[in-house]
Amino acid sequence: MDPKPRSYSLDQLIAEASSQLGETINPRTIRLYATEGLLDRPGREGRHAVYGERQLQQLLLIRSLAQRGLSLAAIAPLAAASN
């Protein structure tokens, strides 16, 4: 039996990504990435957004590329190719 996939609230996603990247991430940044199509939209549990391991990996990729100076326009095709 496969273990249940890890899920994150927005705060948990931010904490995990911030810990791995060594930088603070703003919730508005996550929402912007989802709106721009760089990050998969979260699932829902009732009224709460639920993110998974896939969104965490996408976020880590996006932020690591942004730290290297790439614009969101330059990151978009790279993020899409990683899917």
HUSUL-V546255 format. One record per pair of residues at least 6 apart in sequence whose C-alpha atoms are under 8 Angstrom apart, sorted by the first residue. I is the first residue (numbers start at 1). J is the second residue. Records with the same first field share a line. If there is no record, write none. Layout:
I=J / J
This chain:
5=52 / 53
6=52 / 53
7=50 / 51 / 52 / 53
8=50 / 51 / 52
9=48 / 49 / 50 / 51
10=27 / 49 / 50 / 51
11=27
13=51 / 56
14=24 / 25 / 26 / 27
17=25 / 56 / 59 / 60
18=24 / 25
21=60 / 63 / 64
30=39 / 59
33=39
34=40 / 41
35=41
37=76
38=58 / 62 / 76 / 79 / 80
39=55 / 58 / 59
40=55
42=49 / 50 / 51 / 52 / 55
43=49 / 50 / 51
44=50
58=79
61=79
62=75 / 79
65=75
66=72 / 75
